[in-house]
Amino acid sequence: MAKRAYEMKVVILVDDQERQQLIETARRVYQAGSGESRIADDQSEACIPPEAAINSVDDALMELVQKHREFENAGVEVNEMSCIAEEDAPEFIDPFSAAEAQAPSLADDETAAEDDSGLDDTDELDEFETGVYLCRWPNGDFSVVTASSRREAIIALDEWAGAHPSYVHPIESFMADFGLTSDGNIELHTFAEETDVVIWQTCYPVLQDVFASDEATDDSGEVRAEAIHRVRDAVGQERKRLWDMQPTDEPATEMGKDIAKQMGTSAIVADHYVKIRARRILKSKLGEKGKPN
């Protein structure tokens, strides 16, 4: 049976007190392993003493992982390891603590203590428009979502991909008819006339111009055989038309930037998560002052 290689990245947090305990534990493991090796291999030469072999956190971690008995018990072979040297290890900063540091101070504002509106950044993204939004993705696809504001629509669309506000368009209504196939699949039958017009105008103006041409379609609206290549070219343009014009907005905080990078989400969604965390921190602080959580 063929074997597969798995790579795992683990971040270990160690303070000064734990550092020494970790090193001493690794030295004991090293010494025990060295004794077993001498017996098994009938070695006569002296081994490197534990104090010389392990004198840093990275030495200790490498030793503990390599000698962990449960790997052998599970039939796992560790054939490659790496660890940042102790002197190069960065100080760990909890991103949620960073959000707490960035949360507004309410010590000098008793009114704000009763109301957390200091965290609000209401703008046009939070205004009610129509309640229905059409998102035209850069690759040519589109999605429709119901939401109370454009910001809420972007947050909901993040289930599929990171949407920028320029992708999202309010529409008055959305109506579509679907059917059930004999194979148990759901398929689109047709859009309502008003919805159809909005989708074509908003999402596919290049393709719409081709279909509107008398040279491309006949009286019944069917594409002429000699115009199929024009339709395909227009489809290719629609799939690339917005690709090089994608906005590159950045989150407002460093924590938001980390979230956006790790999750591949948009700046608005990343800032939304930071804001939620900041609100929780703020409310917990108010609770410490005797206010209800």
Rosetta blueprint (number, residue, H / E / L):
1 M L
2 A L
3 K L
4 R L
5 A L
6 Y L
7 E L
8 M L
9 K L
10 V L
11 V L
12 I L
13 L L
14 V L
15 D L
16 D H
17 Q H
18 E H
19 R H
20 Q H
21 Q H
22 L H
23 I H
24 E H
25 T H
26 A H
27 R H
28 R H
29 V H
30 Y H
31 Q H
32 A H
33 G H
34 S H
35 G H
36 E H
37 S H
38 R H
39 I H
40 A H
41 D H
42 D L
43 Q L
44 S L
45 E L
46 A L
47 C L
48 I L
49 P L
50 P H
51 E H
52 A H
53 A H
54 I L
55 N L
56 S L
57 V H
58 D H
59 D H
60 A H
61 L H
62 M H
63 E H
64 L H
65 V H
66 Q H
67 K L
68 H L
69 R H
70 E H
71 F H
72 E H
73 N H
74 A L
75 G L
76 V L
77 E L
78 V L
79 N L
80 E L
81 M L
82 S L
83 C L
84 I L
85 A L
86 E H
87 E H
88 D H
89 A L
90 P L
91 E L
92 F L
93 I L
94 D L
95 P H
96 F H
97 S H
98 A H
99 A H
100 E H
101 A H
102 Q H
103 A L
104 P L
105 S L
106 L L
107 A L
108 D L
109 D L
110 E H
111 T H
112 A H
113 A H
114 E H
115 D L
116 D L
117 S H
118 G H
119 L H
120 D L
121 D L
122 T L
123 D L
124 E H
125 L H
126 D H
127 E L
128 F L
129 E L
130 T L
131 G L
132 V E
133 Y E
134 L E
135 C E
136 R E
137 W L
138 P L
139 N L
140 G L
141 D L
142 F E
143 S E
144 V E
145 V E
146 T E
147 A L
148 S L
149 S L
150 R H
151 R H
152 E H
153 A H
154 I H
155 I H
156 A H
157 L H
158 D L
159 E L
160 W L
161 A L
162 G L
163 A L
164 H L
165 P H
166 S H
167 Y H
168 V E
169 H E
170 P E
171 I L
172 E L
173 S L
174 F L
175 M L
176 A E
177 D E
178 F E
179 G E
180 L E
181 T L
182 S L
183 D L
184 G L
185 N L
186 I E
187 E E
188 L E
189 H E
190 T E
191 F E
192 A L
193 E H
194 E H
195 T H
196 D H
197 V H
198 V H
199 I H
200 W H
201 Q H
202 T H
203 C H
204 Y L
205 P H
206 V H
207 L H
208 Q H
209 D H
210 V H
211 F H
212 A L
213 S L
214 D L
215 E L
216 A L
217 T E
218 D L
219 D L
220 S L
221 G L
222 E L
223 V E
224 R L
225 A H
226 E H
227 A H
228 I H
229 H H
230 R H
231 V H
232 R H
233 D H
234 A H
235 V H
236 G H
237 Q H
238 E H
239 R H
240 K H
241 R L
242 L L
243 W H
244 D H
245 M H
246 Q L
247 P L
248 T L
249 D L
250 E L
251 P L
252 A L
253 T L
254 E H
255 M H
256 G H
257 K H
258 D H
259 I H
260 A H
261 K H
262 Q H
263 M H
264 G L
265 T L
266 S L
267 A H
268 I H
269 V H
270 A H
271 D H
272 H H
273 Y H
274 V H
275 K H
276 I H
277 R H
278 A H
279 R H
280 R H
281 I H
282 L H
283 K H
284 S H
285 K H
286 L H
287 G H
288 E H
289 K L
290 G L
291 K L
292 P L
293 N L
